[in-house]
């Protein structure tokens, strides 16, 4: 009786481990890959609806954007 219970437990543990080995390498979602070594230029035109560059203030641009820190 005890040997039968022991055998069932050991076989169940082996089955669970084998199932884990099979399932861990399955991928339900395809991995994302980069499309080459190119960089994409990004131009910030507006922040929160406020345009950064207009024809009237293009000469008065500062090198940094204003940042508000909230606590």
PyMOL Python script that loads the backbone (N, CA, C, O; Angstrom):
from pymol import cmd

cmd.read_pdbstr("""\
ATOM      1  N   UNK A   1       0.824  -1.193   0.000  1.00  0.00           N
ATOM      2  CA  UNK A   1       0.000   0.000   0.000  1.00  0.00           C
ATOM      3  C   UNK A   1       0.868   1.258   0.000  1.00  0.00           C
ATOM      4  O   UNK A   1       0.622   2.184  -0.772  1.00  0.00           O
ATOM      5  N   UNK A   2       1.880   1.290   0.864  1.00  0.00           N
ATOM      6  CA  UNK A   2       2.733   2.477   0.957  1.00  0.00           C
ATOM      7  C   UNK A   2       3.581   2.625  -0.304  1.00  0.00           C
ATOM      8  O   UNK A   2       3.802   3.744  -0.768  1.00  0.00           O
ATOM      9  N   UNK A   3       4.056   1.519  -0.860  1.00  0.00           N
ATOM     10  CA  UNK A   3       4.869   1.601  -2.068  1.00  0.00           C
ATOM     11  C   UNK A   3       4.033   2.116  -3.238  1.00  0.00           C
ATOM     12  O   UNK A   3       4.544   2.850  -4.084  1.00  0.00           O
ATOM     13  N   UNK A   4       2.765   1.743  -3.294  1.00  0.00           N
ATOM     14  CA  UNK A   4       1.891   2.194  -4.365  1.00  0.00           C
ATOM     15  C   UNK A   4       1.651   3.702  -4.266  1.00  0.00           C
ATOM     16  O   UNK A   4       1.689   4.395  -5.283  1.00  0.00           O
ATOM     17  N   UNK A   5       1.407   4.218  -3.073  1.00  0.00           N
ATOM     18  CA  UNK A   5       1.199   5.647  -2.863  1.00  0.00           C
ATOM     19  C   UNK A   5       2.482   6.417  -3.177  1.00  0.00           C
ATOM     20  O   UNK A   5       2.426   7.471  -3.811  1.00  0.00           O
ATOM     21  N   UNK A   6       3.611   5.915  -2.751  1.00  0.00           N
ATOM     22  CA  UNK A   6       4.901   6.548  -3.024  1.00  0.00           C
ATOM     23  C   UNK A   6       5.155   6.607  -4.530  1.00  0.00           C
ATOM     24  O   UNK A   6       5.594   7.636  -5.043  1.00  0.00           O
ATOM     25  N   UNK A   7       4.887   5.527  -5.227  1.00  0.00           N
ATOM     26  CA  UNK A   7       5.096   5.477  -6.672  1.00  0.00           C
ATOM     27  C   UNK A   7       4.200   6.491  -7.385  1.00  0.00           C
ATOM     28  O   UNK A   7       4.654   7.167  -8.309  1.00  0.00           O
ATOM     29  N   UNK A   8       2.947   6.605  -6.974  1.00  0.00           N
ATOM     30  CA  UNK A   8       2.030   7.564  -7.585  1.00  0.00           C
ATOM     31  C   UNK A   8       2.505   9.000  -7.351  1.00  0.00           C
ATOM     32  O   UNK A   8       2.428   9.827  -8.260  1.00  0.00           O
ATOM     33  N   UNK A   9       2.988   9.301  -6.166  1.00  0.00           N
ATOM     34  CA  UNK A   9       3.473  10.654  -5.859  1.00  0.00           C
ATOM     35  C   UNK A   9       4.704  10.977  -6.699  1.00  0.00           C
ATOM     36  O   UNK A   9       4.796  12.059  -7.278  1.00  0.00           O
ATOM     37  N   UNK A  10       5.649  10.038  -6.767  1.00  0.00           N
ATOM     38  CA  UNK A  10       6.869  10.269  -7.545  1.00  0.00           C
ATOM     39  C   UNK A  10       6.542  10.438  -9.023  1.00  0.00           C
ATOM     40  O   UNK A  10       7.087  11.334  -9.667  1.00  0.00           O
ATOM     41  N   UNK A  11       5.686   9.619  -9.566  1.00  0.00           N
ATOM     42  CA  UNK A  11       5.320   9.738 -10.974  1.00  0.00           C
ATOM     43  C   UNK A  11       4.558  11.041 -11.250  1.00  0.00           C
ATOM     44  O   UNK A  11       4.715  11.639 -12.315  1.00  0.00           O
ATOM     45  N   UNK A  12       3.746  11.472 -10.304  1.00  0.00           N
ATOM     46  CA  UNK A  12       3.037  12.744 -10.461  1.00  0.00           C
ATOM     47  C   UNK A  12       4.012  13.910 -10.473  1.00  0.00           C
ATOM     48  O   UNK A  12       3.863  14.826 -11.283  1.00  0.00           O
ATOM     49  N   UNK A  13       5.007  13.897  -9.594  1.00  0.00           N
ATOM     50  CA  UNK A  13       6.025  14.955  -9.566  1.00  0.00           C
ATOM     51  C   UNK A  13       6.814  14.960 -10.869  1.00  0.00           C
ATOM     52  O   UNK A  13       7.094  16.025 -11.419  1.00  0.00           O
ATOM     53  N   UNK A  14       7.170  13.798 -11.360  1.00  0.00           N
ATOM     54  CA  UNK A  14       7.895  13.713 -12.626  1.00  0.00           C
ATOM     55  C   UNK A  14       7.044  14.254 -13.774  1.00  0.00           C
ATOM     56  O   UNK A  14       7.549  14.976 -14.633  1.00  0.00           O
ATOM     57  N   UNK A  15       5.771  13.913 -13.793  1.00  0.00           N
ATOM     58  CA  UNK A  15       4.877  14.390 -14.854  1.00  0.00           C
ATOM     59  C   UNK A  15       4.719  15.906 -14.803  1.00  0.00           C
ATOM     60  O   UNK A  15       4.703  16.565 -15.843  1.00  0.00           O
ATOM     61  N   UNK A  16       4.605  16.456 -13.604  1.00  0.00           N
ATOM     62  CA  UNK A  16       4.477  17.907 -13.466  1.00  0.00           C
ATOM     63  C   UNK A  16       5.754  18.592 -13.938  1.00  0.00           C
ATOM     64  O   UNK A  16       5.684  19.602 -14.638  1.00  0.00           O
ATOM     65  N   UNK A  17       6.904  18.070 -13.574  1.00  0.00           N
ATOM     66  CA  UNK A  17       8.173  18.665 -13.994  1.00  0.00           C
ATOM     67  C   UNK A  17       8.351  18.590 -15.511  1.00  0.00           C
ATOM     68  O   UNK A  17       8.801  19.557 -16.126  1.00  0.00           O
ATOM     69  N   UNK A  18       8.013  17.480 -16.105  1.00  0.00           N
ATOM     70  CA  UNK A  18       8.114  17.354 -17.560  1.00  0.00           C
ATOM     71  C   UNK A  18       7.147  18.307 -18.269  1.00  0.00           C
ATOM     72  O   UNK A  18       7.488  18.904 -19.290  1.00  0.00           O
ATOM     73  N   UNK A  19       5.961  18.439 -17.726  1.00  0.00           N
ATOM     74  CA  UNK A  19       4.992  19.378 -18.302  1.00  0.00           C
ATOM     75  C   UNK A  19       5.514  20.799 -18.222  1.00  0.00           C
ATOM     76  O   UNK A  19       5.359  21.568 -19.171  1.00  0.00           O
ATOM     77  N   UNK A  20       6.130  21.161 -17.108  1.00  0.00           N
ATOM     78  CA  UNK A  20       6.699  22.501 -16.950  1.00  0.00           C
ATOM     79  C   UNK A  20       7.812  22.741 -17.971  1.00  0.00           C
ATOM     80  O   UNK A  20       7.902  23.824 -18.549  1.00  0.00           O
ATOM     81  N   UNK A  21       8.653  21.738 -18.193  1.00  0.00           N
ATOM     82  CA  UNK A  21       9.747  21.874 -19.155  1.00  0.00           C
ATOM     83  C   UNK A  21       9.198  22.123 -20.561  1.00  0.00           C
ATOM     84  O   UNK A  21       9.773  22.909 -21.315  1.00  0.00           O
ATOM     85  N   UNK A  22       8.117  21.480 -20.916  1.00  0.00           N
ATOM     86  CA  UNK A  22       7.523  21.657 -22.241  1.00  0.00           C
ATOM     87  C   UNK A  22       6.853  23.020 -22.358  1.00  0.00           C
ATOM     88  O   UNK A  22       7.003  23.694 -23.377  1.00  0.00           O
ATOM     89  N   UNK A  23       6.122  23.433 -21.336  1.00  0.00           N
ATOM     90  CA  UNK A  23       5.313  24.651 -21.406  1.00  0.00           C
ATOM     91  C   UNK A  23       6.159  25.907 -21.275  1.00  0.00           C
ATOM     92  O   UNK A  23       5.788  26.937 -21.839  1.00  0.00           O
ATOM     93  N   UNK A  24       7.271  25.874 -20.562  1.00  0.00           N
ATOM     94  CA  UNK A  24       8.042  27.099 -20.314  1.00  0.00           C
ATOM     95  C   UNK A  24       8.644  27.690 -21.580  1.00  0.00           C
ATOM     96  O   UNK A  24       8.894  28.894 -21.630  1.00  0.00           O
ATOM     97  N   UNK A  25       8.881  26.879 -22.600  1.00  0.00           N
ATOM     98  CA  UNK A  25       9.471  27.377 -23.831  1.00  0.00           C
ATOM     99  C   UNK A  25       8.429  27.776 -24.874  1.00  0.00           C
ATOM    100  O   UNK A  25       8.791  28.300 -25.928  1.00  0.00           O
ATOM    101  N   UNK A  26       7.159  27.542 -24.607  1.00  0.00           N
ATOM    102  CA  UNK A  26       6.128  27.955 -25.546  1.00  0.00           C
ATOM    103  C   UNK A  26       5.921  29.459 -25.441  1.00  0.00           C
ATOM    104  O   UNK A  26       5.932  30.022 -24.346  1.00  0.00           O
ATOM    105  N   UNK A  27       5.737  30.090 -26.562  1.00  0.00           N
ATOM    106  CA  UNK A  27       5.510  31.530 -26.592  1.00  0.00           C
ATOM    107  C   UNK A  27       4.167  31.789 -27.248  1.00  0.00           C
ATOM    108  O   UNK A  27       3.984  31.498 -28.430  1.00  0.00           O
ATOM    109  N   UNK A  28       3.230  32.334 -26.491  1.00  0.00           N
ATOM    110  CA  UNK A  28       1.920  32.638 -27.040  1.00  0.00           C
ATOM    111  C   UNK A  28       1.931  33.960 -27.801  1.00  0.00           C
ATOM    112  O   UNK A  28       1.111  34.174 -28.694  1.00  0.00           O
ATOM    113  N   UNK A  29       2.862  34.846 -27.446  1.00  0.00           N
ATOM    114  CA  UNK A  29       2.987  36.144 -28.103  1.00  0.00           C
ATOM    115  C   UNK A  29       4.341  36.186 -28.805  1.00  0.00           C
ATOM    116  O   UNK A  29       5.365  35.859 -28.205  1.00  0.00           O
ATOM    117  N   UNK A  30       4.347  36.584 -30.057  1.00  0.00           N
ATOM    118  CA  UNK A  30       5.602  36.672 -30.796  1.00  0.00           C
ATOM    119  C   UNK A  30       6.481  37.770 -30.207  1.00  0.00           C
ATOM    120  O   UNK A  30       5.973  38.842 -29.876  1.00  0.00           O
ATOM    121  N   UNK A  31       7.770  37.537 -30.070  1.00  0.00           N
ATOM    122  CA  UNK A  31       8.662  38.571 -29.532  1.00  0.00           C
ATOM    123  C   UNK A  31       8.822  39.715 -30.532  1.00  0.00           C
ATOM    124  O   UNK A  31       8.745  39.511 -31.744  1.00  0.00           O
ATOM    125  N   UNK A  32       9.044  40.906 -30.014  1.00  0.00           N
ATOM    126  CA  UNK A  32       9.244  42.084 -30.853  1.00  0.00           C
ATOM    127  C   UNK A  32      10.714  42.194 -31.231  1.00  0.00           C
ATOM    128  O   UNK A  32      11.595  41.881 -30.431  1.00  0.00           O
ATOM    129  N   UNK A  33      10.970  42.636 -32.444  1.00  0.00           N
ATOM    130  CA  UNK A  33      12.330  42.787 -32.930  1.00  0.00           C
ATOM    131  C   UNK A  33      12.496  44.179 -33.516  1.00  0.00           C
ATOM    132  O   UNK A  33      11.554  44.744 -34.072  1.00  0.00           O
ATOM    133  N   UNK A  34      13.694  44.728 -33.390  1.00  0.00           N
ATOM    134  CA  UNK A  34      14.002  46.027 -33.982  1.00  0.00           C
ATOM    135  C   UNK A  34      14.067  45.890 -35.498  1.00  0.00           C
ATOM    136  O   UNK A  34      14.279  44.799 -36.026  1.00  0.00           O
ATOM    137  N   UNK A  35      13.883  47.006 -36.185  1.00  0.00           N
ATOM    138  CA  UNK A  35      13.878  46.975 -37.644  1.00  0.00           C
ATOM    139  C   UNK A  35      15.162  47.524 -38.223  1.00  0.00           C
ATOM    140  O   UNK A  35      15.130  48.194 -39.255  1.00  0.00           O
ATOM    141  N   UNK A  36      16.261  47.267 -37.607  1.00  0.00           N
ATOM    142  CA  UNK A  36      17.532  47.715 -38.155  1.00  0.00           C
ATOM    143  C   UNK A  36      18.258  48.645 -37.198  1.00  0.00           C
ATOM    144  O   UNK A  36      17.861  48.817 -36.045  1.00  0.00           O
ATOM    145  N   UNK A  37      19.334  49.243 -37.704  1.00  0.00           N
ATOM    146  CA  UNK A  37      20.165  50.105 -36.875  1.00  0.00           C
ATOM    147  C   UNK A  37      19.884  51.581 -37.104  1.00  0.00           C
ATOM    148  O   UNK A  37      20.704  52.423 -36.740  1.00  0.00           O
ATOM    149  N   UNK A  38      18.766  51.908 -37.690  1.00  0.00           N
ATOM    150  CA  UNK A  38      18.441  53.296 -37.964  1.00  0.00           C
ATOM    151  C   UNK A  38      17.862  53.963 -36.730  1.00  0.00           C
ATOM    152  O   UNK A  38      17.202  53.315 -35.917  1.00  0.00           O
ATOM    153  N   UNK A  39      18.107  55.247 -36.594  1.00  0.00           N
ATOM    154  CA  UNK A  39      17.461  56.027 -35.538  1.00  0.00           C
ATOM    155  C   UNK A  39      16.363  56.850 -36.175  1.00  0.00           C
ATOM    156  O   UNK A  39      16.448  57.208 -37.349  1.00  0.00           O
ATOM    157  N   UNK A  40      15.329  57.151 -35.400  1.00  0.00           N
ATOM    158  CA  UNK A  40      14.217  57.920 -35.907  1.00  0.00           C
ATOM    159  C   UNK A  40      14.265  59.318 -35.306  1.00  0.00           C
ATOM    160  O   UNK A  40      14.270  59.464 -34.084  1.00  0.00           O
ATOM    161  N   UNK A  41      14.300  60.339 -36.142  1.00  0.00           N
ATOM    162  CA  UNK A  41      14.299  61.696 -35.599  1.00  0.00           C
ATOM    163  C   UNK A  41      12.931  62.029 -34.997  1.00  0.00           C
ATOM    164  O   UNK A  41      11.894  61.684 -35.564  1.00  0.00           O
ATOM    165  N   UNK A  42      12.940  62.697 -33.855  1.00  0.00           N
ATOM    166  CA  UNK A  42      11.708  63.078 -33.176  1.00  0.00           C
ATOM    167  C   UNK A  42      11.736  64.579 -32.944  1.00  0.00           C
ATOM    168  O   UNK A  42      12.675  65.098 -32.340  1.00  0.00           O
ATOM    169  N   UNK A  43      10.728  65.270 -33.412  1.00  0.00           N
ATOM    170  CA  UNK A  43      10.612  66.710 -33.212  1.00  0.00           C
ATOM    171  C   UNK A  43       9.395  66.978 -32.327  1.00  0.00           C
ATOM    172  O   UNK A  43       8.273  66.630 -32.695  1.00  0.00           O
ATOM    173  N   UNK A  44       9.610  67.593 -31.166  1.00  0.00           N
ATOM    174  CA  UNK A  44       8.514  67.934 -30.264  1.00  0.00           C
ATOM    175  C   UNK A  44       7.935  69.256 -30.730  1.00  0.00           C
ATOM    176  O   UNK A  44       8.621  70.278 -30.735  1.00  0.00           O
ATOM    177  N   UNK A  45       6.681  69.230 -31.117  1.00  0.00           N
ATOM    178  CA  UNK A  45       6.033  70.416 -31.651  1.00  0.00           C
ATOM    179  C   UNK A  45       5.216  71.120 -30.573  1.00  0.00           C
ATOM    180  O   UNK A  45       5.185  72.349 -30.512  1.00  0.00           O
ATOM    181  N   UNK A  46       4.551  70.330 -29.717  1.00  0.00           N
ATOM    182  CA  UNK A  46       3.686  70.930 -28.703  1.00  0.00           C
ATOM    183  C   UNK A  46       3.703  70.064 -27.455  1.00  0.00           C
ATOM    184  O   UNK A  46       3.872  68.847 -27.525  1.00  0.00           O
ATOM    185  N   UNK A  47       3.525  70.716 -26.313  1.00  0.00           N
ATOM    186  CA  UNK A  47       3.376  70.017 -25.035  1.00  0.00           C
ATOM    187  C   UNK A  47       2.102  70.531 -24.393  1.00  0.00           C
ATOM    188  O   UNK A  47       1.953  71.734 -24.180  1.00  0.00           O
ATOM    189  N   UNK A  48       1.190  69.633 -24.086  1.00  0.00           N
ATOM    190  CA  UNK A  48      -0.096  69.962 -23.466  1.00  0.00           C
ATOM    191  C   UNK A  48      -0.852  71.010 -24.289  1.00  0.00           C
ATOM    192  O   UNK A  48      -1.508  71.888 -23.728  1.00  0.00           O
ATOM    193  N   UNK A  49      -0.758  70.917 -25.598  1.00  0.00           N
ATOM    194  CA  UNK A  49      -1.483  71.833 -26.469  1.00  0.00           C
ATOM    195  C   UNK A  49      -0.778  73.150 -26.717  1.00  0.00           C
ATOM    196  O   UNK A  49      -1.249  73.942 -27.533  1.00  0.00           O
ATOM    197  N   UNK A  50       0.334  73.417 -26.043  1.00  0.00           N
ATOM    198  CA  UNK A  50       1.085  74.652 -26.239  1.00  0.00           C
ATOM    199  C   UNK A  50       2.178  74.414 -27.272  1.00  0.00           C
ATOM    200  O   UNK A  50       3.051  73.567 -27.082  1.00  0.00           O
ATOM    201  N   UNK A  51       2.123  75.163 -28.359  1.00  0.00           N
ATOM    202  CA  UNK A  51       3.134  75.006 -29.395  1.00  0.00           C
ATOM    203  C   UNK A  51       4.462  75.546 -28.896  1.00  0.00           C
ATOM    204  O   UNK A  51       4.506  76.601 -28.264  1.00  0.00           O
ATOM    205  N   UNK A  52       5.539  74.835 -29.174  1.00  0.00           N
ATOM    206  CA  UNK A  52       6.865  75.246 -28.725  1.00  0.00           C
ATOM    207  C   UNK A  52       7.534  76.200 -29.703  1.00  0.00           C
ATOM    208  O   UNK A  52       8.190  77.157 -29.291  1.00  0.00           O
ATOM    209  N   UNK A  53       7.372  75.944 -30.984  1.00  0.00           N
ATOM    210  CA  UNK A  53       8.052  76.756 -31.988  1.00  0.00           C
ATOM    211  C   UNK A  53       7.016  77.411 -32.887  1.00  0.00           C
ATOM    212  O   UNK A  53       6.201  76.739 -33.519  1.00  0.00           O
ATOM    213  N   UNK A  54       7.064  78.701 -32.930  1.00  0.00           N
ATOM    214  CA  UNK A  54       6.255  79.445 -33.891  1.00  0.00           C
ATOM    215  C   UNK A  54       7.199  80.373 -34.645  1.00  0.00           C
ATOM    216  O   UNK A  54       8.364  80.516 -34.272  1.00  0.00           O
ATOM    217  N   UNK A  55       6.715  80.984 -35.671  1.00  0.00           N
ATOM    218  CA  UNK A  55       7.583  81.865 -36.449  1.00  0.00           C
ATOM    219  C   UNK A  55       7.978  83.110 -35.668  1.00  0.00           C
ATOM    220  O   UNK A  55       9.007  83.716 -35.968  1.00  0.00           O
ATOM    221  N   UNK A  56       7.179  83.513 -34.662  1.00  0.00           N
ATOM    222  CA  UNK A  56       7.488  84.732 -33.926  1.00  0.00           C
ATOM    223  C   UNK A  56       8.528  84.510 -32.832  1.00  0.00           C
ATOM    224  O   UNK A  56       9.256  85.445 -32.500  1.00  0.00           O
ATOM    225  N   UNK A  57       8.626  83.315 -32.261  1.00  0.00           N
ATOM    226  CA  UNK A  57       9.566  83.108 -31.145  1.00  0.00           C
ATOM    227  C   UNK A  57      10.722  82.167 -31.485  1.00  0.00           C
ATOM    228  O   UNK A  57      11.374  81.650 -30.579  1.00  0.00           O
ATOM    229  N   UNK A  58      10.982  81.939 -32.751  1.00  0.00           N
ATOM    230  CA  UNK A  58      12.024  80.988 -33.119  1.00  0.00           C
ATOM    231  C   UNK A  58      13.415  81.504 -32.743  1.00  0.00           C
ATOM    232  O   UNK A  58      14.311  80.704 -32.476  1.00  0.00           O
ATOM    233  N   UNK A  59      13.611  82.820 -32.717  1.00  0.00           N
ATOM    234  CA  UNK A  59      14.918  83.356 -32.341  1.00  0.00           C
ATOM    235  C   UNK A  59      15.109  83.333 -30.827  1.00  0.00           C
ATOM    236  O   UNK A  59      16.248  83.323 -30.361  1.00  0.00           O
ATOM    237  N   UNK A  60      14.038  83.324 -30.052  1.00  0.00           N
ATOM    238  CA  UNK A  60      14.128  83.421 -28.595  1.00  0.00           C
ATOM    239  C   UNK A  60      14.082  82.059 -27.908  1.00  0.00           C
ATOM    240  O   UNK A  60      13.795  81.996 -26.713  1.00  0.00           O
ATOM    241  N   UNK A  61      14.350  80.985 -28.611  1.00  0.00           N
ATOM    242  CA  UNK A  61      14.293  79.652 -28.013  1.00  0.00           C
ATOM    243  C   UNK A  61      15.426  79.445 -27.021  1.00  0.00           C
ATOM    244  O   UNK A  61      16.560  79.861 -27.258  1.00  0.00           O
ATOM    245  N   UNK A  62      15.107  78.800 -25.917  1.00  0.00           N
ATOM    246  CA  UNK A  62      16.129  78.430 -24.951  1.00  0.00           C
ATOM    247  C   UNK A  62      16.460  76.957 -25.175  1.00  0.00           C
ATOM    248  O   UNK A  62      15.650  76.234 -25.754  1.00  0.00           O
ATOM    249  N   UNK A  63      17.617  76.499 -24.737  1.00  0.00           N
ATOM    250  CA  UNK A  63      17.992  75.113 -25.014  1.00  0.00           C
ATOM    251  C   UNK A  63      17.253  74.075 -24.169  1.00  0.00           C
ATOM    252  O   UNK A  63      17.339  72.882 -24.457  1.00  0.00           O
ATOM    253  N   UNK A  64      16.527  74.505 -23.131  1.00  0.00           N
ATOM    254  CA  UNK A  64      15.857  73.535 -22.261  1.00  0.00           C
ATOM    255  C   UNK A  64      14.358  73.779 -22.255  1.00  0.00           C
ATOM    256  O   UNK A  64      13.903  74.903 -22.466  1.00  0.00           O
ATOM    257  N   UNK A  65      13.594  72.724 -22.014  1.00  0.00           N
ATOM    258  CA  UNK A  65      12.153  72.830 -21.873  1.00  0.00           C
ATOM    259  C   UNK A  65      11.798  73.077 -20.414  1.00  0.00           C
ATOM    260  O   UNK A  65      12.468  72.545 -19.529  1.00  0.00           O
ATOM    261  N   UNK A  66      10.778  73.860 -20.140  1.00  0.00           N
ATOM    262  CA  UNK A  66      10.374  74.076 -18.751  1.00  0.00           C
ATOM    263  C   UNK A  66       9.784  72.801 -18.145  1.00  0.00           C
ATOM    264  O   UNK A  66       9.054  72.068 -18.811  1.00  0.00           O
ATOM    265  N   UNK A  67      10.108  72.547 -16.881  1.00  0.00           N
ATOM    266  CA  UNK A  67       9.634  71.341 -16.198  1.00  0.00           C
ATOM    267  C   UNK A  67       9.051  71.750 -14.841  1.00  0.00           C
ATOM    268  O   UNK A  67       9.674  72.491 -14.081  1.00  0.00           O
ATOM    269  N   UNK A  68       7.850  71.255 -14.557  1.00  0.00           N
ATOM    270  CA  UNK A  68       7.251  71.481 -13.250  1.00  0.00           C
ATOM    271  C   UNK A  68       7.338  70.175 -12.453  1.00  0.00           C
ATOM    272  O   UNK A  68       7.023  69.099 -12.962  1.00  0.00           O
ATOM    273  N   UNK A  69       7.772  70.292 -11.192  1.00  0.00           N
ATOM    274  CA  UNK A  69       7.891  69.110 -10.333  1.00  0.00           C
ATOM    275  C   UNK A  69       6.778  69.183  -9.309  1.00  0.00           C
ATOM    276  O   UNK A  69       6.639  70.184  -8.606  1.00  0.00           O
ATOM    277  N   UNK A  70       5.988  68.130  -9.221  1.00  0.00           N
ATOM    278  CA  UNK A  70       4.878  68.063  -8.265  1.00  0.00           C
ATOM    279  C   UNK A  70       5.249  67.122  -7.143  1.00  0.00           C
ATOM    280  O   UNK A  70       5.913  66.108  -7.357  1.00  0.00           O
ATOM    281  N   UNK A  71       4.816  67.465  -5.953  1.00  0.00           N
ATOM    282  CA  UNK A  71       5.031  66.589  -4.796  1.00  0.00           C
ATOM    283  C   UNK A  71       3.751  65.977  -4.345  1.00  0.00           C
ATOM    284  O   UNK A  71       3.739  65.210  -3.382  1.00  0.00           O
TER     285      UNK A  71
END
""", "prot")
cmd.dss("prot")
cmd.show_as("cartoon", "prot")
cmd.util.cbc("prot")
cmd.orient("prot")
